Amino acid sequence: MALTVAEAARQIISEWRGFQKEHGGSSTHDMLTFYMWLQKNRPDLLCFKCKGDRWQRVKGWLQNSDSR
């Protein structure tokens, strides 16, 4: 079942915060490592409608997650 974009963003940011606590860092490289972790361990969170590059969408959420 596909997630809404808003729900995917919320859940991915929540996972990101846990990932950061465990692994530290918030560089683009850290975000890419996290994205690859999602692909392997939580592909269900990447099931949302997306025009364009899914990685770029997720990276944008992660970059803006500090302000949430």
Backbone torsions as a table, in degrees:
resi	resn	phi	psi	omega
1	MET	NA	130.5	-178.7
2	ALA	-76.8	141.8	175.3
3	LEU	-85.1	155.2	169.0
4	THR	-71.4	160.0	179.1
5	VAL	-60.5	-42.9	-179.3
6	ALA	-63.4	-42.8	179.6
7	GLU	-67.6	-41.7	177.5
8	ALA	-60.6	-45.4	179.9
9	ALA	-60.0	-46.6	-178.9
10	ARG	-60.3	-48.0	-177.4
11	GLN	-69.7	-38.9	179.7
12	ILE	-66.8	-41.4	177.9
13	ILE	-64.3	-38.4	177.1
14	SER	-62.3	-45.6	176.9
15	GLU	-61.9	-39.7	-179.7
16	TRP	-60.7	-43.3	-179.7
17	ARG	-62.9	-39.8	176.0
18	GLY	-67.2	-40.1	178.7
19	PHE	-62.8	-42.7	179.3
20	GLN	-63.0	-41.0	179.2
21	LYS	-61.3	-37.9	-178.3
22	GLU	-79.4	-39.8	-172.2
23	HIS	-111.9	-16.1	-178.3
24	GLY	70.7	172.1	174.4
25	GLY	85.0	151.0	175.7
26	SER	-146.4	26.0	177.6
27	SER	-76.0	168.0	176.6
28	THR	-59.0	-37.6	178.1
29	HIS	-62.2	-42.5	177.5
30	ASP	-62.4	-39.8	179.1
31	MET	-65.1	-40.3	178.1
32	LEU	-66.2	-40.4	176.2
33	THR	-59.6	-43.5	177.5
34	PHE	-63.1	-43.3	179.4
35	TYR	-60.5	-42.4	177.8
36	MET	-66.3	-34.5	175.9
37	TRP	-63.9	-42.8	177.6
38	LEU	-59.5	-45.4	-179.5
39	GLN	-56.8	-38.5	-177.2
40	LYS	-82.9	-43.5	-170.1
41	ASN	-103.6	-25.0	-178.8
42	ARG	-138.5	53.8	-178.8
43	PRO	-60.5	-21.7	178.1
44	ASP	-60.8	-30.0	-179.3
45	LEU	-76.0	-13.5	179.4
46	LEU	-97.0	9.0	178.9
47	CYS	-93.6	77.3	176.3
48	PHE	-141.3	154.9	180.0
49	LYS	-66.7	133.5	-177.6
50	CYS	-151.2	123.1	172.2
51	LYS	-90.8	132.2	179.8
52	GLY	90.6	-155.0	-173.7
53	ASP	-84.2	115.5	-178.8
54	ARG	-59.6	-40.8	179.0
55	TRP	-58.5	-43.5	-180.0
56	GLN	-63.3	-38.3	178.4
57	ARG	-63.6	-49.2	-179.2
58	VAL	-63.8	-43.2	179.3
59	LYS	-58.1	-41.4	176.8
60	GLY	-60.1	-43.0	177.6
61	TRP	-61.0	-44.8	-177.2
62	LEU	-65.8	-41.1	180.0
63	GLN	-64.1	-33.0	-179.2
64	ASN	-92.7	-1.9	-174.4
65	SER	-68.9	-22.6	178.8
66	ASP	-66.5	-25.4	-178.5
67	SER	-88.1	-2.0	-179.2
68	ARG	-91.9	NA	NA
